[in-house]
């Protein structure tokens, strides 16, 4: 056991004693000579000490969209025949976890009805209308005219369509066909109205950045490494994780270019990262997170990604980098690039003194 592990063990004991005696702060406690956050003490450390970048330094990690409610998938996820009869602005090609294999996407030709429109960097519900003061035209709990008195939801919808209050009447009519099920659905034992959502909305529509391309996508529940590059811009569902490059990703790309002495595409740089994510190195990370309760699957989230490092190449690695970009590298090639981090080694040496 390293000195760092011993130090953390001592501090953890201080934390637990402080909690037991009612002396722990909400965000941290004083232990030794410094104040330490609770999350810092108990979070998992990086599994490898490679010289490179943690996944979370290079990528924003996001979960796919969540509509919420049991047995509603068949409403929101549709086939091409149904998609062709709806307004295309609210229909997207979509992928679920089962569509993602190691190194490739096998699209199941599924489409997602996603009732939102972009407003700069945010989604807003597609049926909000300026003539209603920004209220939702599909909020049937609110009357827009005395003429609606006594009408059922189909009657109210038809009236509002005739008055030009419904921007996407085909999608609206489709949703109304499933009104009872959507209106009564619950997520975490609460109806959608409890989340300040209209009856047809998604519980978590997430961020617009989910549609970016190219990006890396992966199964959120994983037994074996399953990462692939999405060059189409699919809208991922909640069984999928999405990795969109941060500004620091440019460092990885520049590192590859400096070694190969030529420009590489963003897709090629993503392919470099995917090679390590689909390797036995990442499989080792998964082994630490397997759960018998989930049938031996690991949940791949931001916390897990933070533990994995994408190695940095050196001038000696040109031939291996070329093999990686061509898809011909094997596990031995990848291991050669996994050199100990000088910075982390220096920190460990300091602790050992």
C-alpha positions, 0 to 999 in steps of 0.5 A: 500500500502506498503512502498516499493510500495510507494517508487517505485511509487515516483521513477517511477514519477521521471523516467517519469519526467526525460524522459519528460524533456529529462534527462533520461539515456538509462539504468537508472537514479539517483533517491533518493540516488542510480542509478536505471535501467529502467527495474528494476523500471517497471518490475513486482514484485513477486506475492507471498512472499513464502520461496523458489526459483523463477522459473527462479532461477531453470530453463532456460526458452526457446521458441520452434523452429520457422521456420518462414513464413505463411502456412509452417507448413505442410512442416516442420511438417509431419506424420510418413509415410513421416518421414519414407522416410527421413534421420532420423538424421534430423527428430524429434518427435515434440510437439506443445502447443495443445499436452500439458495438465496439468500433461501430454503430449498427443503426436499427432504423429507428426514429425519435419524436422529440417535441422540442425546438432549439433556442440558441443553446437550449431546447424549448417545448415545440408547442409553446405559442406567442399568441398564448403568451408563451403558454403551451398550446397542448396544455388542455387544462387551460382554456383558450376560448369559451368555445372549447367548453364541453369538448374532449382533448381531440375537440380542443386540439382540432379547435386550436389547430383551426385557430393556428395555435398549433405549430406542428399539428401532425405531431400534436395529433399523434400525441393526442392519440396517446393522451391518456397514457402520456398524461397518466405516466409517472417518473420516480413516482411523480406525474410529469406535471410535478416536474412542471412539464406538459403531459407530452414532454420528456422528463429530461430532454438534456442539452442541444450538444447531444446532436453534435457530430462527430462524437463518441457514443457508448452503451451506458450499461456495459459488460465489454467495451462498446464505444463508437464514433457517431458521424451522423449526429444521431439523437441518443436515448438514455441507454446511450452515453455521449462524449463531445470534445472539449477545448482540451481535445485540441491538445490530443489532436495536436500531439498526434499531428506533431508526432506524425508530422501531418494534419489529422481529422477530428474523426481520426483523433476520436478514433485514437481515443476509441482505440483505448476505450475499446481495449483491455485497459478499459475492460480492467476499469469495467471489472472494478464496477461490475454489479451482480444486481445488474447481471454483471453489467457496469454503469459507465458514467462520468465518475468512471470515465474520470478514472481512465487515461488516454495516453499521450504519444511521443516522437518514438511512437509514429509507427504505432500511431499510424497503426492506431489511426488505420485500425490495425493496432493490437493490445501490445501496441496500445500498452507501449504508449501507456508510460507512467506520468512523470507528474504523478510519479513525482507526487508519489515520490514526494509522499514517500519521503 
